[in-house]
Amino acid sequence: MAYKYKILVADDAKEIRELLRIVLEDAEYEVVLAENGLEAVEKFDNSIHLVILDIMMPICGGIDACTRIREQTEVPILFLTAKSAEEDLVEGFEAGGDDYLVKPFSCTELKLRVKALLRRSATNVIKEEKKEAERIIIKDLVLDTGIEQLLRGDEEIPLTEIEYRILHLLATNRNHIFTAKEIYEKVWGETFMSNSTNTVMVHIRNIRKKLGDTGPEAKYLHNIWGRGYRIV
C-alpha cells in the first residue's frame, strides 16, 4: 500500500498505541509509534506529516515533546489528554499544539480531527507559496501578514499559529461578529464539535493576555455577549 501521510503517535499506554495504529492504518495512514515523548522526539524527522502526543507520559511528557518538535517544524500536533482544564489547554497550545482530544474519544472523531489538521496543513503550504505582504493596523498594533508577526512598535508579540489565524480572521473582517462556531470552522477547518467552544475561548483569552487586553473594557478584541467576537 502506498501511504500519502505519515503520522507519529506517542502514548505510554500500549493498548492506546495499538488502537491508534489500527484506526489510522485502517484510514490508510502510515504510523510510527513511540512509548514516550523522548522517543517521539528521537523518531521525528521531515517525513512525518502529523504528530499525536499524549500529554501525560513518563520520561518526557507531551508538552515538552511538543516544544522540542516545534523547534524543528510546523507540522500539526494533536494532543490526547485525560483532562480538559483550561490551564492545561493553555499550556498545550502555548507549546505549539494545534488541537486536542479528551480521553476517552471516539475513533470517528479522531479520524475527523486528523483529516482536518492534514488538510489545513496542506492548504497553508499553498497559501505560503502565494502569500503577498500586507500590514493590517489595529490601533497601536501592526499585523504583518508577510512574515506573520504581530508588532507593537518595534516589539514582536509572539503568537502561536492558531492565535495568529484567529487574529488575522477578525482583523481582516472588521466589525463582523464571528461566533465561536464560525471561528472554529474557519480557523481549524473542521466540523464544530461539543468541546470546540472551549477551545476557541481558551485561544481568545490567551490572545487577550498577550495583548494586555484583559480589563473590563476591551481595547482590541471585543466579546459581544451571546453572539461572538469582533475587532472594530
GROMACS elastic network, one bead per residue, 0.5 to 0.9 nm:
[ bonds ]
;  ai    aj funct       b0    kb
    1    28     6  0.81796   500
    2    28     6  0.84928   500
    2    30     6  0.88778   500
    3     6     6  0.72787   500
    3    28     6  0.63072   500
    3    29     6  0.58116   500
    3    30     6  0.58617   500
    4    28     6  0.78708   500
    4    29     6  0.67961   500
    4    30     6  0.77981   500
    5    28     6  0.82018   500
    5    29     6  0.54669   500
    5    30     6  0.62153   500
    5    31     6  0.87090   500
    5    47     6  0.85691   500
    5    48     6  0.74994   500
    5    49     6  0.59563   500
    5    50     6  0.80361   500
    5   118     6  0.84463   500
    6    29     6  0.58734   500
    6    31     6  0.58080   500
    6    32     6  0.74050   500
    6    47     6  0.68791   500
    6    48     6  0.51334   500
    6    49     6  0.54459   500
    6    50     6  0.68982   500
    6    51     6  0.89247   500
    7    24     6  0.83489   500
    7    29     6  0.68423   500
    7    30     6  0.61222   500
    7    32     6  0.61695   500
    7    33     6  0.86097   500
    7    48     6  0.58269   500
    7    49     6  0.59041   500
    7    51     6  0.57328   500
    7    52     6  0.74198   500
    8    30     6  0.86123   500
    8    31     6  0.59433   500
    8    33     6  0.60208   500
    8    34     6  0.75019   500
    8    40     6  0.72196   500
    8    43     6  0.80589   500
    8    44     6  0.72749   500
    8    48     6  0.65669   500
    8    49     6  0.80386   500
    8    50     6  0.63848   500
    8    52     6  0.61400   500
    8    53     6  0.83029   500
    9    17     6  0.71144   500
    9    20     6  0.76522   500
    9    21     6  0.79950   500
    9    31     6  0.70428   500
    9    32     6  0.60890   500
    9    34     6  0.60592   500
    9    35     6  0.85047   500
    9    40     6  0.74934   500
    9    50     6  0.86907   500
    9    51     6  0.60222   500
    9    53     6  0.61592   500
    9    54     6  0.83585   500
   10    17     6  0.71927   500
   10    32     6  0.85346   500
   10    33     6  0.59694   500
   10    35     6  0.55645   500
   10    36     6  0.56673   500
   10    37     6  0.64561   500
   10    39     6  0.79631   500
   10    40     6  0.60165   500
   10    51     6  0.80223   500
   10    52     6  0.62187   500
   10    53     6  0.50008   500
   10    54     6  0.61488   500
   10    57     6  0.86452   500
   10    62     6  0.80070   500
   11    14     6  0.73254   500
   11    16     6  0.69305   500
   11    17     6  0.59109   500
   11    33     6  0.81560   500
   11    34     6  0.66277   500
   11    35     6  0.53503   500
   11    36     6  0.59010   500
   11    37     6  0.79981   500
   11    52     6  0.84122   500
   11    53     6  0.64718   500
   11    54     6  0.51266   500
   11    55     6  0.83127   500
   11    56     6  0.82947   500
   11    57     6  0.67710   500
   11    62     6  0.86429   500
   11    80     6  0.85449   500
   12    15     6  0.89937   500
   12    16     6  0.81386   500
   12    17     6  0.76374   500
   12    34     6  0.78252   500
   12    36     6  0.55652   500
   12    37     6  0.88177   500
   12    54     6  0.77347   500
   12    56     6  0.82725   500
   12    57     6  0.57538   500
   12    58     6  0.73243   500
   13    16     6  0.54428   500
   13    17     6  0.63447   500
   13    18     6  0.87756   500
   13    35     6  0.75212   500
   13    57     6  0.87807   500
   14    17     6  0.50817   500
   14    18     6  0.61663   500
   14    19     6  0.85663   500
   14    35     6  0.77604   500
   15    18     6  0.51624   500
   15    19     6  0.61175   500
   15    20     6  0.86391   500
   16    20     6  0.60805   500
   16    21     6  0.84413   500
   17    20     6  0.51971   500
   17    21     6  0.60854   500
   17    22     6  0.86466   500
   17    33     6  0.69905   500
   17    34     6  0.81679   500
   17    35     6  0.81185   500
   18    22     6  0.61188   500
   18    23     6  0.85611   500
   18    33     6  0.87622   500
   19    22     6  0.52323   500
   19    23     6  0.61411   500
   19    24     6  0.84975   500
   19   107     6  0.89012   500
   20    23     6  0.51782   500
   20    24     6  0.59079   500
   20    25     6  0.82540   500
   20    31     6  0.86764   500
   20   107     6  0.83508   500
   20   110     6  0.88451   500
   21    24     6  0.53113   500
   21    25     6  0.58409   500
   21    26     6  0.82717   500
   21    29     6  0.89262   500
   21    30     6  0.85836   500
   21    31     6  0.61341   500
   21    32     6  0.81907   500
   21    33     6  0.77733   500
   22    25     6  0.52886   500
   22    26     6  0.59532   500
   22    27     6  0.86290   500
   23    26     6  0.51515   500
   23    27     6  0.64295   500
   23    28     6  0.89226   500
   23   107     6  0.68369   500
   23   110     6  0.87168   500
   23   111     6  0.78818   500
   24    28     6  0.64628   500
   24    29     6  0.54905   500
   24    30     6  0.74806   500
   24    31     6  0.70620   500
   24   110     6  0.88880   500
   24   111     6  0.73272   500
   25    30     6  0.60822   500
   25    31     6  0.67219   500
   26    29     6  0.73957   500
   27   111     6  0.76403   500
   32    40     6  0.89046   500
   32    43     6  0.80296   500
   32    48     6  0.87374   500
   33    39     6  0.88354   500
   33    40     6  0.77525   500
   33    43     6  0.86124   500
   34    37     6  0.74355   500
   34    38     6  0.84370   500
   34    39     6  0.55148   500
   34    40     6  0.52935   500
   34    41     6  0.89955   500
   34    43     6  0.76670   500
   35    38     6  0.84177   500
   35    39     6  0.65142   500
   35    40     6  0.75540   500
   35    57     6  0.81642   500
   35    58     6  0.88186   500
   36    39     6  0.54972   500
   36    40     6  0.63167   500
   36    41     6  0.89110   500
   36    53     6  0.85757   500
   36    54     6  0.82913   500
   36    57     6  0.56720   500
   36    58     6  0.63406   500
   36    59     6  0.67772   500
   36    60     6  0.61760   500
   36    61     6  0.68573   500
   36    62     6  0.78456   500
   36    65     6  0.87106   500
   37    41     6  0.62353   500
   37    42     6  0.86288   500
   37    53     6  0.74825   500
   37    54     6  0.82843   500
   37    55     6  0.87584   500
   37    57     6  0.68276   500
   37    58     6  0.78459   500
   37    59     6  0.71859   500
   37    61     6  0.52701   500
   37    62     6  0.55882   500
   37    63     6  0.83681   500
   37    64     6  0.73104   500
   37    66     6  0.81919   500
   38    41     6  0.51915   500
   38    42     6  0.62855   500
   38    43     6  0.86708   500
   38    59     6  0.68429   500
   38    60     6  0.53018   500
   38    61     6  0.79314   500
   38    64     6  0.87287   500
   38    65     6  0.65789   500
   39    43     6  0.60562   500
   39    44     6  0.85048   500
   39    60     6  0.84931   500
   40    43     6  0.51288   500
   40    44     6  0.60081   500
   40    51     6  0.87043   500
   40    53     6  0.83725   500
   40    65     6  0.71501   500
   40    69     6  0.87377   500
   41    44     6  0.52429   500
   41    45     6  0.85417   500
   41    65     6  0.61430   500
   41    66     6  0.83581   500
   41    68     6  0.70006   500
   41    69     6  0.62617   500
   42    45     6  0.82197   500
   44    47     6  0.79844   500
   44    48     6  0.65861   500
   44    51     6  0.86446   500
   44    69     6  0.75457   500
   45    48     6  0.59270   500
   45    72     6  0.87485   500
   46    49     6  0.77657   500
   46    72     6  0.87932   500
   46    73     6  0.80377   500
   48    51     6  0.74312   500
   48    75     6  0.78613   500
   49    75     6  0.59500   500
   49    76     6  0.73061   500
   49   118     6  0.73759   500
   49   121     6  0.86552   500
   50    75     6  0.56675   500
   50    76     6  0.50905   500
   50    77     6  0.60160   500
   50    78     6  0.78485   500
   50   114     6  0.79611   500
   50   117     6  0.79564   500
   50   118     6  0.70683   500
   51    66     6  0.87437   500
   51    75     6  0.74294   500
   51    76     6  0.63918   500
   51    78     6  0.62234   500
   51    79     6  0.84673   500
   52    62     6  0.88291   500
   52    76     6  0.86324   500
   52    77     6  0.58636   500
   52    79     6  0.58362   500
   52    80     6  0.71243   500
   52   114     6  0.89973   500
   53    56     6  0.88738   500
   53    61     6  0.83761   500
   53    62     6  0.52242   500
   53    63     6  0.81019   500
   53    65     6  0.80078   500
   53    66     6  0.77394   500
   53    77     6  0.73269   500
   53    78     6  0.62726   500
   53    80     6  0.59147   500
   53    81     6  0.86657   500
   54    57     6  0.66117   500
   54    61     6  0.74130   500
   54    62     6  0.53995   500
   54    63     6  0.85623   500
   54    78     6  0.86066   500
   54    79     6  0.57269   500
   54    81     6  0.60127   500
   54    82     6  0.87507   500
   55    61     6  0.55943   500
   55    63     6  0.60257   500
   55    64     6  0.88157   500
   55    79     6  0.63750   500
   55    80     6  0.60853   500
   55    81     6  0.55877   500
   55    82     6  0.82299   500
   55    92     6  0.82600   500
   56    60     6  0.85717   500
   56    61     6  0.53951   500
   56    62     6  0.63813   500
   56    63     6  0.84972   500
   56    80     6  0.86569   500
   56    81     6  0.72468   500
   56    82     6  0.82299   500
   57    60     6  0.61939   500
   57    62     6  0.66425   500
   58    61     6  0.61503   500
   60    63     6  0.83295   500
   60    64     6  0.63535   500
   60    65     6  0.65632   500
   61    64     6  0.55597   500
   61    65     6  0.62287   500
   61    66     6  0.86387   500
   62    66     6  0.59385   500
   62    67     6  0.86110   500
   62    79     6  0.73866   500
   62    80     6  0.85962   500
   62    92     6  0.83935   500
   63    67     6  0.62735   500
   63    68     6  0.87500   500
   63    79     6  0.84943   500
   63    91     6  0.75400   500
   63    92     6  0.58211   500
   63    93     6  0.89362   500
   63    95     6  0.62820   500
   63    96     6  0.85944   500
   63    97     6  0.82029   500
   64    67     6  0.51625   500
   64    68     6  0.63975   500
   64    69     6  0.86979   500
   64    95     6  0.77296   500
   65    68     6  0.51773   500
   65    69     6  0.61022   500
   65    70     6  0.84792   500
   66    69     6  0.51081   500
   66    70     6  0.59518   500
   66    71     6  0.87206   500
   66    77     6  0.73877   500
   66    92     6  0.81576   500
   66    95     6  0.61880   500
   66    96     6  0.65872   500
   66    97     6  0.68638   500
   67    70     6  0.51456   500
   67    71     6  0.66397   500
   67    94     6  0.88577   500
   67    95     6  0.51475   500
   67    96     6  0.66333   500
   67    97     6  0.86895   500
   68    71     6  0.53421   500
   68    72     6  0.73253   500
   68    95     6  0.89234   500
   69    72     6  0.54253   500
   69    73     6  0.63657   500
   69    74     6  0.84056   500
   69    75     6  0.88982   500
   70    73     6  0.51631   500
   70    74     6  0.61509   500
   70    75     6  0.80793   500
   70    95     6  0.78293   500
   70    96     6  0.65068   500
   70    97     6  0.88040   500
   71    74     6  0.84160   500
   73    76     6  0.89293   500
   74    77     6  0.84851   500
   74    96     6  0.85114   500
   74   121     6  0.87225   500
   74   161     6  0.86708   500
   75   118     6  0.86211   500
   75   121     6  0.70465   500
   76    96     6  0.88516   500
   76    97     6  0.73166   500
   76    98     6  0.60519   500
   76    99     6  0.83977   500
   76   114     6  0.89238   500
   76   117     6  0.61808   500
   76   118     6  0.71521   500
   76   120     6  0.87750   500
   76   121     6  0.68184   500
   77    96     6  0.75538   500
   77    97     6  0.50890   500
   77    98     6  0.54047   500
   77    99     6  0.69125   500
   77   100     6  0.85475   500
   77   117     6  0.83421   500
   78    97     6  0.62120   500
   78    98     6  0.59186   500
   78   100     6  0.52974   500
   78   101     6  0.75074   500
   78   113     6  0.83363   500
   78   114     6  0.79389   500
   78   117     6  0.84230   500
   79    92     6  0.76679   500
   79    97     6  0.68481   500
   79    98     6  0.79536   500
   79    99     6  0.62858   500
   79   101     6  0.62388   500
   79   102     6  0.84273   500
   80    99     6  0.89657   500
   80   100     6  0.57626   500
   80   101     6  0.50344   500
   80   102     6  0.59682   500
   80   103     6  0.67289   500
   80   105     6  0.89786   500
   81    84     6  0.70929   500
   81   100     6  0.71876   500
   81   101     6  0.63083   500
   81   103     6  0.58721   500
   81   104     6  0.88121   500
   82   101     6  0.85582   500
   82   102     6  0.55297   500
   82   104     6  0.75235   500
   83    88     6  0.78207   500
   83    89     6  0.89410   500
   83   102     6  0.63418   500
   83   103     6  0.76168   500
   84    87     6  0.84637   500
   84    88     6  0.67757   500
   84    89     6  0.66118   500
   84   100     6  0.89613   500
   84   101     6  0.87627   500
   84   102     6  0.66213   500
   85    88     6  0.54821   500
   85    89     6  0.65328   500
   85    90     6  0.88944   500
   86    89     6  0.50771   500
   86    90     6  0.61359   500
   86    91     6  0.86267   500
   86   198     6  0.82109   500
   86   199     6  0.88017   500
   86   202     6  0.67010   500
   87    90     6  0.51010   500
   87    91     6  0.62278   500
   87    92     6  0.86670   500
   87   202     6  0.87428   500
   88    91     6  0.51700   500
   88    92     6  0.62534   500
   88    93     6  0.86797   500
   89    92     6  0.50600   500
   89    93     6  0.60707   500
   89    94     6  0.83795   500
   89   100     6  0.81307   500
   89   199     6  0.79154   500
   89   202     6  0.72918   500
   90    93     6  0.51778   500
   90    94     6  0.58926   500
   90    95     6  0.85050   500
   90   202     6  0.64875   500
   90   203     6  0.75040   500
   90   206     6  0.72489   500
   91    94     6  0.51062   500
   91    95     6  0.62280   500
   91    96     6  0.88820   500
   91    97     6  0.89491   500
   92    95     6  0.51931   500
   92    96     6  0.67090   500
   92    97     6  0.55970   500
   92    98     6  0.85318   500
   92    99     6  0.87798   500
   92   100     6  0.86558   500
   93    96     6  0.51416   500
   93    98     6  0.65093   500
   93    99     6  0.76857   500
   93   160     6  0.75701   500
   93   162     6  0.84724   500
   93   202     6  0.88980   500
   93   203     6  0.79107   500
   94    97     6  0.70774   500
   94   159     6  0.84928   500
   94   160     6  0.67516   500
   94   206     6  0.86407   500
   95   160     6  0.83348   500
   96   160     6  0.62101   500
   96   161     6  0.76737   500
   96   162     6  0.87179   500
   97   100     6  0.78233   500
   97   160     6  0.86254   500
   97   162     6  0.88471   500
   98   117     6  0.80502   500
   98   160     6  0.89429   500
   98   161     6  0.80639   500
   98   162     6  0.68244   500
   98   188     6  0.83452   500
   99   113     6  0.81227   500
   99   117     6  0.84187   500
   99   188     6  0.84083   500
   99   199     6  0.80228   500
  100   113     6  0.87572   500
  100   199     6  0.85646   500
  101   104     6  0.83205   500
  101   105     6  0.66415   500
  101   109     6  0.85268   500
  101   110     6  0.75845   500
  101   113     6  0.86372   500
  101   195     6  0.89062   500
  102   105     6  0.61227   500
  103   106     6  0.86726   500
  105   108     6  0.85190   500
  105   109     6  0.69951   500
  105   110     6  0.71033   500
  106   109     6  0.53017   500
  106   110     6  0.63478   500
  106   111     6  0.88231   500
  107   110     6  0.50248   500
  107   111     6  0.62695   500
  107   112     6  0.86475   500
  108   111     6  0.52698   500
  108   112     6  0.62464   500
  108   113     6  0.87269   500
  109   112     6  0.50260   500
  109   113     6  0.61385   500
  109   114     6  0.85645   500
  110   113     6  0.52565   500
  110   114     6  0.61889   500
  110   115     6  0.85822   500
  111   114     6  0.51226   500
  111   115     6  0.60049   500
  111   116     6  0.85026   500
  112   115     6  0.51754   500
  112   116     6  0.61105   500
  112   117     6  0.86151   500
  112   190     6  0.75719   500
  112   191     6  0.80751   500
  113   116     6  0.51619   500
  113   117     6  0.61190   500
  113   118     6  0.85915   500
  113   190     6  0.70430   500
  113   191     6  0.85698   500
  114   117     6  0.52198   500
  114   118     6  0.61783   500
  114   119     6  0.85261   500
  115   118     6  0.52792   500
  115   119     6  0.60777   500
  115   120     6  0.86034   500
  115   190     6  0.84935   500
  116   119     6  0.50473   500
  116   120     6  0.60665   500
  116   121     6  0.84822   500
  116   188     6  0.73890   500
  116   189     6  0.60311   500
  116   190     6  0.52851   500
  116   191     6  0.84329   500
  117   120     6  0.51660   500
  117   121     6  0.60752   500
  117   122     6  0.86630   500
  117   188     6  0.73246   500
  117   189     6  0.76054   500
  117   190     6  0.79333   500
  118   121     6  0.50390   500
  118   122     6  0.62415   500
  118   123     6  0.86101   500
  119   122     6  0.52218   500
  119   123     6  0.62049   500
  119   124     6  0.86739   500
  119   189     6  0.79182   500
  120   124     6  0.61095   500
  120   125     6  0.87522   500
  120   187     6  0.87334   500
  120   188     6  0.72005   500
  120   189     6  0.63021   500
  120   190     6  0.87660   500
  121   124     6  0.51239   500
  121   125     6  0.65357   500
  122   125     6  0.52612   500
  122   126     6  0.66618   500
  122   127     6  0.88635   500
  123   126     6  0.52098   500
  123   127     6  0.62385   500
  123   128     6  0.85926   500
  124   128     6  0.59544   500
  124   129     6  0.86133   500
  125   128     6  0.50642   500
  125   129     6  0.64259   500
  125   130     6  0.88964   500
  126   129     6  0.52591   500
  126   130     6  0.65239   500
  126   131     6  0.85863   500
  127   130     6  0.50888   500
  127   131     6  0.56588   500
  128   131     6  0.51075   500
  128   132     6  0.86856   500
  129   132     6  0.89380   500
  131   145     6  0.81296   500
  131   146     6  0.69190   500
  132   145     6  0.75882   500
  132   146     6  0.60102   500
  133   144     6  0.70086   500
  133   145     6  0.54099   500
  133   147     6  0.74739   500
  133   148     6  0.89610   500
  134   143     6  0.80303   500
  134   144     6  0.59288   500
  134   145     6  0.51749   500
  134   146     6  0.60515   500
  135   142     6  0.62977   500
  135   143     6  0.55653   500
  135   145     6  0.61910   500
  135   146     6  0.78543   500
  136   141     6  0.82298   500
  136   142     6  0.56233   500
  136   144     6  0.64880   500
  136   145     6  0.77433   500
  136   168     6  0.86648   500
  136   171     6  0.72510   500
  136   172     6  0.77603   500
  137   140     6  0.71750   500
  137   141     6  0.58509   500
  137   143     6  0.64121   500
  137   144     6  0.88234   500
  137   171     6  0.83976   500
  138   142     6  0.61795   500
  138   143     6  0.76202   500
  138   171     6  0.74045   500
  138   220     6  0.72200   500
  138   231     6  0.82621   500
  138   232     6  0.84861   500
  139   142     6  0.80501   500
  139   219     6  0.86274   500
  139   220     6  0.77224   500
  140   151     6  0.86071   500
  140   152     6  0.61603   500
  140   153     6  0.74775   500
  141   150     6  0.69240   500
  141   151     6  0.56854   500
  141   153     6  0.73340   500
  142   149     6  0.81809   500
  142   150     6  0.57593   500
  142   151     6  0.50705   500
  142   152     6  0.63828   500
  142   153     6  0.79539   500
  143   146     6  0.89958   500
  143   148     6  0.71638   500
  143   149     6  0.59562   500
  143   151     6  0.63907   500
  143   164     6  0.88641   500
  143   167     6  0.86140   500
  143   168     6  0.76377   500
  143   171     6  0.84808   500
  144   147     6  0.59348   500
  144   148     6  0.54804   500
  144   149     6  0.52727   500
  144   150     6  0.62352   500
  144   151     6  0.76054   500
  145   149     6  0.67708   500
  145   150     6  0.86526   500
  145   168     6  0.82556   500
  146   149     6  0.79936   500
  148   161     6  0.87118   500
  148   164     6  0.73025   500
  149   156     6  0.68589   500
  149   157     6  0.74978   500
  149   158     6  0.73996   500
  149   159     6  0.75767   500
  149   164     6  0.77828   500
  150   155     6  0.85238   500
  150   156     6  0.57769   500
  150   157     6  0.54508   500
  150   158     6  0.70300   500
  150   159     6  0.74594   500
  150   164     6  0.79914   500
  151   154     6  0.64525   500
  151   155     6  0.55524   500
  151   157     6  0.57785   500
  151   158     6  0.86777   500
  152   155     6  0.52757   500
  152   156     6  0.63645   500
  152   157     6  0.70826   500
  153   156     6  0.80095   500
  157   210     6  0.69661   500
  157   211     6  0.75416   500
  158   210     6  0.78846   500
  159   162     6  0.79054   500
  159   163     6  0.56546   500
  159   164     6  0.57851   500
  159   207     6  0.76784   500
  159   210     6  0.81713   500
  160   163     6  0.51683   500
  160   164     6  0.61728   500
  160   165     6  0.86540   500
  161   164     6  0.51641   500
  161   165     6  0.62397   500
  161   166     6  0.87742   500
  162   165     6  0.50662   500
  162   166     6  0.62383   500
  162   167     6  0.86356   500
  162   187     6  0.71944   500
  162   188     6  0.79003   500
  162   203     6  0.78356   500
  163   166     6  0.52115   500
  163   167     6  0.62018   500
  163   168     6  0.84967   500
  163   203     6  0.63350   500
  163   204     6  0.76644   500
  163   206     6  0.81088   500
  163   207     6  0.64260   500
  164   167     6  0.51742   500
  164   168     6  0.59486   500
  164   169     6  0.85142   500
  164   207     6  0.87759   500
  165   168     6  0.50098   500
  165   169     6  0.60511   500
  165   170     6  0.86791   500
  165   187     6  0.62110   500
  166   169     6  0.51645   500
  166   170     6  0.63707   500
  166   171     6  0.85372   500
  166   183     6  0.70513   500
  166   184     6  0.88003   500
  166   186     6  0.88092   500
  166   187     6  0.64054   500
  166   200     6  0.89582   500
  166   203     6  0.83509   500
  166   204     6  0.80712   500
  166   207     6  0.89922   500
  167   170     6  0.52741   500
  167   171     6  0.58910   500
  167   172     6  0.84701   500
  167   204     6  0.88584   500
  167   207     6  0.81328   500
  167   221     6  0.86128   500
  167   231     6  0.86490   500
  168   171     6  0.50332   500
  168   172     6  0.59657   500
  168   173     6  0.84928   500
  169   172     6  0.55093   500
  169   173     6  0.64039   500
  169   174     6  0.89192   500
  169   183     6  0.79820   500
  169   186     6  0.82841   500
  169   187     6  0.78309   500
  170   173     6  0.52140   500
  170   174     6  0.61966   500
  170   175     6  0.82196   500
  170   176     6  0.75445   500
  170   177     6  0.83452   500
  170   178     6  0.77572   500
  170   183     6  0.88189   500
  170   221     6  0.84519   500
  170   229     6  0.79469   500
  170   230     6  0.58687   500
  170   231     6  0.58006   500
  170   232     6  0.88947   500
  171   174     6  0.55162   500
  171   175     6  0.87559   500
  171   230     6  0.81156   500
  171   231     6  0.60622   500
  171   232     6  0.81991   500
  172   231     6  0.89601   500
  173   176     6  0.56991   500
  173   177     6  0.86415   500
  173   230     6  0.81814   500
  173   231     6  0.78538   500
  173   232     6  0.89246   500
  174   177     6  0.84396   500
  174   230     6  0.68489   500
  174   231     6  0.54151   500
  174   232     6  0.53011   500
  175   230     6  0.58082   500
  175   231     6  0.57602   500
  176   229     6  0.81302   500
  176   230     6  0.58732   500
  176   231     6  0.75873   500
  176   232     6  0.81273   500
  177   223     6  0.88474   500
  177   224     6  0.75347   500
  177   227     6  0.71201   500
  177   228     6  0.57500   500
  177   229     6  0.52870   500
  177   231     6  0.81651   500
  178   181     6  0.79153   500
  178   182     6  0.58359   500
  178   183     6  0.62025   500
  178   227     6  0.75392   500
  178   228     6  0.52114   500
  178   229     6  0.52984   500
  178   230     6  0.63707   500
  179   182     6  0.51493   500
  179   183     6  0.62794   500
  179   184     6  0.85761   500
  179   226     6  0.88304   500
  179   227     6  0.59400   500
  179   229     6  0.64734   500
  180   183     6  0.51383   500
  180   184     6  0.60451   500
  180   185     6  0.85764   500
  180   192     6  0.89325   500
  180   196     6  0.78401   500
  180   197     6  0.57035   500
  180   198     6  0.88243   500
  180   200     6  0.61999   500
  180   201     6  0.77574   500
  180   227     6  0.85114   500
  180   228     6  0.61364   500
  180   229     6  0.77465   500
  181   184     6  0.51874   500
  181   185     6  0.61357   500
  181   186     6  0.85072   500
  181   191     6  0.87719   500
  181   192     6  0.59708   500
  181   193     6  0.86386   500
  181   196     6  0.75449   500
  181   197     6  0.69595   500
  181   200     6  0.85341   500
  181   228     6  0.89965   500
  182   185     6  0.53013   500
  182   186     6  0.60068   500
  182   187     6  0.83432   500
  182   192     6  0.84348   500
  183   186     6  0.52715   500
  183   187     6  0.57839   500
  183   188     6  0.79017   500
  183   200     6  0.74033   500
  183   229     6  0.88892   500
  184   187     6  0.53407   500
  184   188     6  0.53847   500
  184   189     6  0.70360   500
  184   190     6  0.73643   500
  184   191     6  0.80357   500
  184   192     6  0.65346   500
  184   196     6  0.68805   500
  184   197     6  0.78567   500
  184   199     6  0.83103   500
  184   200     6  0.65675   500
  185   188     6  0.55502   500
  185   190     6  0.52522   500
  185   191     6  0.60290   500
  185   192     6  0.61612   500
  186   189     6  0.52223   500
  186   190     6  0.77838   500
  187   190     6  0.83312   500
  188   191     6  0.85513   500
  190   193     6  0.89513   500
  192   195     6  0.83194   500
  192   196     6  0.59857   500
  192   197     6  0.82513   500
  193   196     6  0.52681   500
  193   197     6  0.79595   500
  194   197     6  0.70955   500
  194   198     6  0.85731   500
  195   198     6  0.55880   500
  195   199     6  0.66455   500
  196   200     6  0.63634   500
  196   201     6  0.86720   500
  197   200     6  0.52450   500
  197   201     6  0.61854   500
  197   202     6  0.86921   500
  198   201     6  0.50338   500
  198   202     6  0.61401   500
  198   203     6  0.87052   500
  199   202     6  0.53392   500
  199   203     6  0.65100   500
  199   204     6  0.88047   500
  200   203     6  0.52580   500
  200   204     6  0.61674   500
  200   205     6  0.86594   500
  201   204     6  0.50792   500
  201   205     6  0.61218   500
  201   206     6  0.85094   500
  202   205     6  0.52531   500
  202   206     6  0.61693   500
  202   207     6  0.86996   500
  203   206     6  0.50054   500
  203   207     6  0.61424   500
  203   208     6  0.86166   500
  204   207     6  0.51279   500
  204   208     6  0.62485   500
  204   209     6  0.86391   500
  204   221     6  0.83233   500
  204   229     6  0.88715   500
  205   208     6  0.50990   500
  205   209     6  0.61525   500
  205   210     6  0.87062   500
  205   214     6  0.80430   500
  206   209     6  0.50441   500
  206   210     6  0.63146   500
  206   211     6  0.86659   500
  207   210     6  0.51866   500
  207   211     6  0.62264   500
  207   212     6  0.86193   500
  207   213     6  0.83101   500
  207   221     6  0.86704   500
  208   212     6  0.60031   500
  208   214     6  0.58406   500
  208   218     6  0.87258   500
  208   220     6  0.81765   500
  208   221     6  0.70988   500
  209   212     6  0.50885   500
  209   213     6  0.60172   500
  209   214     6  0.59613   500
  210   213     6  0.75587   500
  211   214     6  0.80956   500
  211   220     6  0.81780   500
  212   215     6  0.80628   500
  212   219     6  0.89823   500
  213   216     6  0.87217   500
  213   217     6  0.81941   500
  213   218     6  0.58896   500
  213   219     6  0.61117   500
  213   220     6  0.68772   500
  213   221     6  0.76015   500
  214   217     6  0.80158   500
  214   218     6  0.69559   500
  214   219     6  0.88194   500
  215   218     6  0.63125   500
  215   219     6  0.85180   500
  217   222     6  0.85022   500
  218   221     6  0.61343   500
  218   222     6  0.56440   500
  218   223     6  0.80357   500
  219   222     6  0.74530   500
  219   231     6  0.89719   500
  220   230     6  0.85482   500
  220   231     6  0.59807   500
  220   232     6  0.73784   500
  221   229     6  0.69495   500
  221   230     6  0.59760   500
  221   231     6  0.51025   500
  221   232     6  0.78866   500
  222   228     6  0.84432   500
  222   229     6  0.55762   500
  222   230     6  0.53659   500
  222   231     6  0.61077   500
  222   232     6  0.78986   500
  223   226     6  0.85487   500
  223   227     6  0.79731   500
  223   228     6  0.59150   500
  223   230     6  0.68026   500
  224   227     6  0.54674   500
  224   228     6  0.52420   500
  224   229     6  0.57286   500
  224   230     6  0.75064   500
  225   228     6  0.66185   500
  225   229     6  0.84833   500
